[in-house]
Amino acid sequence: MRRRELLLLLPASMMGARAVRAEQKPMPVIGYLGCTSPELYGPVVAAFHQGLTATGYVEGKNVGVEYRWRL
């Protein structure tokens, strides 16, 4: 009897988790392309983060940032 209850409950819980994920808005992602190594762009990236913070964005919380460096 317990196995039958588990088999009925498991799909229902999976559908509930899927519905919760469907209600969340996708997080915007900003792409940051650098021409050289990240060490040279340290002050620029710091200013970029300062600008994000000034406009109300926090990396990892309400915006994602993808960094790509050409070495």
PAMI-314426 format. One record per atom (N, C-alpha, C, CB): residue number from 1; residue in three letters; atom name; z, x, y. Coordinates in nm, 2 decimals. Each point is the difference from the previous one (the first is absolute). Glycine has a CB too. Example, Ala and Ser with C-alpha at 12.3 -4.5 7.8 and 13.67 -1.06 7.14 Angstrom:
REM residues 2
  mifi  doro  lumti      pz      px      py
     1   ALA      N    0.78    1.32   -0.57
     1   ALA     CA    0.00   -0.09    0.12
     1   ALA      C    0.00    0.09    0.12
     1   ALA     CB    0.12   -0.19   -0.12
     2   SER      N   -0.19    0.15    0.23
     2   SER     CA    0.00    0.09    0.11
     2   SER      C    0.08   -0.08    0.11
     2   SER     CB   -0.22    0.12   -0.06
REM end
This chain:
REM residues 71
  mifi  doro  lumti      pz      px      py
     1   MET      N    0.00    0.08   -0.12
     1   MET     CA    0.00   -0.08    0.12
     1   MET      C    0.00    0.09    0.13
     1   MET     CB    0.12   -0.18   -0.13
     2   ARG      N   -0.04    0.29    0.13
     2   ARG     CA    0.00    0.08    0.12
     2   ARG      C   -0.13    0.07    0.02
     2   ARG     CB    0.24    0.04   -0.04
     3   ARG      N   -0.31   -0.01   -0.06
     3   ARG     CA   -0.13    0.07    0.02
     3   ARG      C   -0.10   -0.10    0.07
     3   ARG     CB    0.04    0.15   -0.21
     4   ARG      N   -0.04   -0.27    0.17
     4   ARG     CA   -0.08   -0.10    0.06
     4   ARG      C    0.03   -0.02    0.14
     4   ARG     CB   -0.02   -0.12   -0.22
     5   GLU      N    0.15    0.12    0.26
     5   GLU     CA    0.04   -0.02    0.14
     5   GLU      C   -0.05    0.12    0.08
     5   GLU     CB    0.20   -0.13   -0.07
     6   LEU      N   -0.19    0.25    0.01
     6   LEU     CA   -0.04    0.12    0.07
     6   LEU      C   -0.15    0.00    0.02
     6   LEU     CB    0.19    0.13   -0.10
     7   LEU      N   -0.26   -0.17    0.00
     7   LEU     CA   -0.15   -0.01    0.02
     7   LEU      C   -0.04   -0.10    0.10
     7   LEU     CB   -0.02    0.07   -0.24
     8   LEU      N    0.10   -0.17    0.26
     8   LEU     CA   -0.04   -0.10    0.11
     8   LEU      C    0.05    0.05    0.13
     8   LEU     CB    0.02   -0.18   -0.17
     9   LEU      N    0.09    0.25    0.18
     9   LEU     CA    0.05    0.05    0.13
     9   LEU      C   -0.07    0.12    0.05
     9   LEU     CB    0.22   -0.09   -0.07
    10   LEU      N   -0.27    0.18   -0.01
    10   LEU     CA   -0.06    0.12    0.05
    10   LEU      C   -0.13   -0.03    0.08
    10   LEU     CB    0.09    0.11   -0.20
    11   PRO      N   -0.19   -0.19    0.15
    11   PRO     CA   -0.11   -0.02    0.09
    11   PRO      C    0.03   -0.07    0.13
    11   PRO     CB   -0.13   -0.02   -0.21
    12   ALA      N    0.23   -0.07    0.21
    12   ALA     CA    0.04   -0.07    0.12
    12   ALA      C    0.06    0.10    0.10
    12   ALA     CB    0.04   -0.21   -0.13
    13   SER      N    0.04    0.31    0.09
    13   SER     CA    0.05    0.09    0.09
    13   SER      C   -0.11    0.10    0.05
    13   SER     CB    0.22   -0.01   -0.12
    14   MET      N   -0.32    0.04    0.04
    14   MET     CA   -0.11    0.08    0.05
    14   MET      C   -0.08   -0.07    0.11
    14   MET     CB   -0.01    0.11   -0.23
    15   MET      N   -0.01   -0.24    0.21
    15   MET     CA   -0.08   -0.08    0.10
    15   MET      C    0.08   -0.01    0.13
    15   MET     CB   -0.11   -0.13   -0.19
    16   GLY      N    0.24    0.12    0.18
    16   GLY     CA    0.09   -0.01    0.12
    16   GLY      C   -0.01    0.13    0.08
    16   GLY     CB    0.15   -0.15   -0.12
    17   ALA      N   -0.15    0.27    0.05
    17   ALA     CA   -0.01    0.13    0.07
    17   ALA      C   -0.14    0.01    0.06
    17   ALA     CB    0.17    0.10   -0.16
    18   ARG      N   -0.27   -0.15    0.10
    18   ARG     CA   -0.13    0.01    0.05
    18   ARG      C   -0.02   -0.09    0.13
    18   ARG     CB   -0.09    0.04   -0.23
    19   ALA      N    0.16   -0.15    0.23
    19   ALA     CA    0.00   -0.09    0.12
    19   ALA      C    0.07    0.07    0.12
    19   ALA     CB   -0.01   -0.20   -0.15
    20   VAL      N    0.11    0.27    0.12
    20   VAL     CA    0.08    0.06    0.11
    20   VAL      C   -0.09    0.11    0.06
    20   VAL     CB    0.22   -0.05   -0.11
    21   ARG      N   -0.29    0.13    0.03
    21   ARG     CA   -0.09    0.11    0.05
    21   ARG      C   -0.11   -0.06    0.08
    21   ARG     CB    0.06    0.14   -0.20
    22   ALA      N   -0.11   -0.26    0.16
    22   ALA     CA   -0.12   -0.06    0.06
    22   ALA      C    0.04   -0.04    0.15
    22   ALA     CB   -0.09   -0.08   -0.22
    23   GLU      N    0.21    0.05    0.24
    23   GLU     CA    0.05   -0.05    0.14
    23   GLU      C    0.01    0.12    0.10
    23   GLU     CB    0.12   -0.19   -0.11
    24   GLN      N   -0.11    0.31    0.06
    24   GLN     CA    0.02    0.12    0.09
    24   GLN      C   -0.13    0.04    0.06
    24   GLN     CB    0.19    0.07   -0.14
    25   LYS      N   -0.18   -0.04    0.27
    25   LYS     CA   -0.12    0.04    0.07
    25   LYS      C   -0.02    0.15   -0.03
    25   LYS     CB    0.04   -0.16    0.19
    26   PRO      N   -0.17    0.20   -0.21
    26   PRO     CA   -0.03    0.14   -0.03
    26   PRO      C    0.04    0.09    0.12
    26   PRO     CB   -0.19   -0.08   -0.16
    27   MET      N    0.24    0.19    0.13
    27   MET     CA    0.03    0.10    0.10
    27   MET      C   -0.12    0.07    0.05
    27   MET     CB    0.23    0.03   -0.10
    28   PRO      N   -0.25   -0.02    0.23
    28   PRO     CA   -0.12    0.07    0.05
    28   PRO      C    0.02    0.15   -0.02
    28   PRO     CB   -0.04   -0.17    0.17
    29   VAL      N   -0.08    0.24   -0.19
    29   VAL     CA    0.00    0.14   -0.03
    29   VAL      C   -0.09    0.07    0.10
    29   VAL     CB    0.04   -0.04   -0.25
    30   ILE      N    0.02    0.14    0.31
    30   ILE     CA   -0.08    0.09    0.10
    30   ILE      C   -0.04    0.12   -0.07
    30   ILE     CB    0.13   -0.09    0.19
    31   GLY      N   -0.26    0.13   -0.18
    31   GLY     CA   -0.05    0.12   -0.06
    31   GLY      C    0.01    0.11    0.11
    31   GLY     CB   -0.15   -0.12   -0.16
    32   TYR      N    0.20    0.24    0.13
    32   TYR     CA    0.01    0.11    0.09
    32   TYR      C   -0.08    0.12   -0.06
    32   TYR     CB    0.23   -0.08    0.09
    33   LEU      N   -0.34    0.11   -0.02
    33   LEU     CA   -0.08    0.11   -0.05
    33   LEU      C    0.02    0.13    0.08
    33   LEU     CB   -0.17   -0.17   -0.08
    34   GLY      N    0.20    0.28    0.02
    34   GLY     CA    0.02    0.12    0.07
    34   GLY      C   -0.10    0.10   -0.04
    34   GLY     CB    0.24   -0.04    0.02
    35   CYS      N   -0.29    0.13    0.08
    35   CYS     CA   -0.10    0.09   -0.02
    35   CYS      C    0.05    0.13   -0.07
    35   CYS     CB   -0.12   -0.09    0.20
    36   THR      N    0.24    0.13   -0.18
    36   THR     CA    0.05    0.12   -0.06
    36   THR      C    0.13   -0.03   -0.07
    36   THR     CB   -0.10    0.14    0.18
    37   SER      N    0.19   -0.04   -0.20
    37   SER     CA    0.12   -0.02   -0.07
    37   SER      C    0.10   -0.08    0.08
    37   SER     CB   -0.04    0.22   -0.12
    38   PRO      N    0.13   -0.29    0.05
    38   PRO     CA    0.10   -0.08    0.06
    38   PRO      C    0.10    0.08    0.09
    38   PRO     CB   -0.02   -0.15   -0.19
    39   GLU      N    0.04    0.27    0.17
    39   GLU     CA    0.09    0.08    0.08
    39   GLU      C   -0.04    0.01    0.14
    39   GLU     CB    0.06    0.13   -0.20
    40   LEU      N   -0.19   -0.12    0.22
    40   LEU     CA   -0.06    0.01    0.14
    40   LEU      C    0.01   -0.13    0.08
    40   LEU     CB   -0.15    0.18   -0.09
    41   TYR      N    0.16   -0.29    0.01
    41   TYR     CA    0.00   -0.13    0.07
    41   TYR      C    0.14   -0.06    0.01
    41   TYR     CB   -0.22   -0.04   -0.09
    42   GLY      N    0.33    0.12    0.07
    42   GLY     CA    0.13   -0.05    0.00
    42   GLY      C    0.04   -0.07    0.13
    42   GLY     CB    0.06    0.19   -0.14
    43   PRO      N   -0.09   -0.13    0.26
    43   PRO     CA    0.03   -0.07    0.13
    43   PRO      C   -0.08   -0.13    0.01
    43   PRO     CB    0.06    0.22    0.10
    44   VAL      N   -0.18   -0.22   -0.14
    44   VAL     CA   -0.09   -0.12    0.01
    44   VAL      C    0.05   -0.11   -0.09
    44   VAL     CB   -0.20    0.15    0.05
    45   VAL      N    0.24   -0.12   -0.17
    45   VAL     CA    0.06   -0.10   -0.09
    45   VAL      C    0.13   -0.05    0.05
    45   VAL     CB   -0.12    0.11   -0.20
    46   ALA      N    0.20   -0.02    0.26
    46   ALA     CA    0.13   -0.05    0.06
    46   ALA      C   -0.03   -0.10    0.11
    46   ALA     CB    0.11    0.22   -0.06
    47   ALA      N   -0.21   -0.19    0.15
    47   ALA     CA   -0.03   -0.09    0.11
    47   ALA      C   -0.06   -0.13   -0.06
    47   ALA     CB   -0.05    0.20    0.15
    48   PHE      N   -0.03   -0.19   -0.26
    48   PHE     CA   -0.05   -0.12   -0.06
    48   PHE      C    0.11   -0.09   -0.05
    48   PHE     CB   -0.20    0.13   -0.07
    49   HIS      N    0.31   -0.07    0.01
    49   HIS     CA    0.11   -0.08   -0.05
    49   HIS      C    0.08   -0.06    0.12
    49   HIS     CB    0.01    0.15   -0.21
    50   GLN      N    0.00   -0.07    0.31
    50   GLN     CA    0.07   -0.05    0.12
    50   GLN      C   -0.07   -0.12    0.06
    50   GLN     CB    0.08    0.23    0.05
    51   GLY      N   -0.21   -0.23   -0.05
    51   GLY     CA   -0.08   -0.11    0.05
    51   GLY      C    0.01   -0.12   -0.09
    51   GLY     CB   -0.16    0.16    0.10
    52   LEU      N    0.16   -0.14   -0.23
    52   LEU     CA    0.03   -0.11   -0.10
    52   LEU      C    0.13   -0.07    0.03
    52   LEU     CB   -0.14    0.12   -0.17
    53   THR      N    0.24   -0.03    0.18
    53   THR     CA    0.14   -0.05    0.03
    53   THR      C    0.01   -0.08    0.13
    53   THR     CB    0.09    0.19   -0.13
    54   ALA      N   -0.16   -0.14    0.23
    54   ALA     CA    0.00   -0.07    0.13
    54   ALA      C   -0.06   -0.14    0.00
    54   ALA     CB   -0.01    0.23    0.10
    55   THR      N   -0.09   -0.24   -0.20
    55   THR     CA   -0.06   -0.13   -0.01
    55   THR      C    0.06   -0.09   -0.10
    55   THR     CB   -0.21    0.11    0.07
    56   GLY      N    0.32   -0.07   -0.14
    56   GLY     CA    0.07   -0.08   -0.09
    56   GLY      C   -0.03    0.02   -0.15
    56   GLY     CB    0.01   -0.16    0.19
    57   TYR      N   -0.09    0.26   -0.22
    57   TYR     CA   -0.04    0.03   -0.14
    57   TYR      C    0.09    0.11   -0.05
    57   TYR     CB   -0.23   -0.08    0.04
    58   VAL      N    0.27    0.06   -0.17
    58   VAL     CA    0.08    0.10   -0.07
    58   VAL      C   -0.08    0.03   -0.13
    58   VAL     CB    0.22   -0.07    0.10
    59   GLU      N   -0.25    0.20   -0.12
    59   GLU     CA   -0.08    0.04   -0.11
    59   GLU      C    0.08   -0.03   -0.13
    59   GLU     CB   -0.12    0.18    0.13
    60   GLY      N    0.06   -0.25   -0.22
    60   GLY     CA    0.06   -0.04   -0.13
    60   GLY      C    0.07   -0.13    0.01
    60   GLY     CB    0.03    0.24   -0.05
    61   LYS      N    0.00   -0.29    0.16
    61   LYS     CA    0.07   -0.13    0.02
    61   LYS      C   -0.10   -0.11    0.03
    61   LYS     CB    0.21    0.12    0.07
    62   ASN      N   -0.29   -0.11    0.04
    62   ASN     CA   -0.09   -0.10    0.04
    62   ASN      C   -0.14    0.06    0.02
    62   ASN     CB    0.18   -0.13    0.10
    63   VAL      N   -0.20    0.25   -0.13
    63   VAL     CA   -0.14    0.07    0.00
    63   VAL      C    0.00    0.12   -0.09
    63   VAL     CB   -0.03   -0.08    0.24
    64   GLY      N   -0.08    0.10   -0.30
    64   GLY     CA   -0.02    0.11   -0.09
    64   GLY      C   -0.09    0.10    0.07
    64   GLY     CB    0.04   -0.13   -0.21
    65   VAL      N   -0.02    0.26    0.19
    65   VAL     CA   -0.09    0.10    0.05
    65   VAL      C   -0.05    0.09   -0.11
    65   VAL     CB    0.13    0.00    0.23
    66   GLU      N   -0.26    0.02   -0.24
    66   GLU     CA   -0.06    0.08   -0.10
    66   GLU      C   -0.05    0.13    0.07
    66   GLU     CB   -0.06   -0.20   -0.15
    67   TYR      N    0.10    0.31    0.11
    67   TYR     CA   -0.04    0.13    0.06
    67   TYR      C   -0.10    0.07   -0.09
    67   TYR     CB    0.22    0.02    0.12
    68   ARG      N   -0.33    0.03   -0.06
    68   ARG     CA   -0.10    0.08   -0.07
    68   ARG      C   -0.03    0.12    0.09
    68   ARG     CB   -0.10   -0.21   -0.12
    69   TRP      N    0.11    0.33    0.05
    69   TRP     CA   -0.02    0.12    0.08
    69   TRP      C   -0.12    0.08   -0.07
    69   TRP     CB    0.25    0.01    0.06
    70   ARG      N   -0.33    0.04    0.03
    70   ARG     CA   -0.11    0.08   -0.05
    70   ARG      C    0.04    0.15    0.01
    70   ARG     CB   -0.17   -0.18    0.08
    71   LEU      N    0.18    0.24   -0.19
    71   LEU     CA    0.05    0.14    0.00
    71   LEU      C   -0.11    0.09   -0.03
    71   LEU     CB    0.22   -0.07   -0.08
REM end
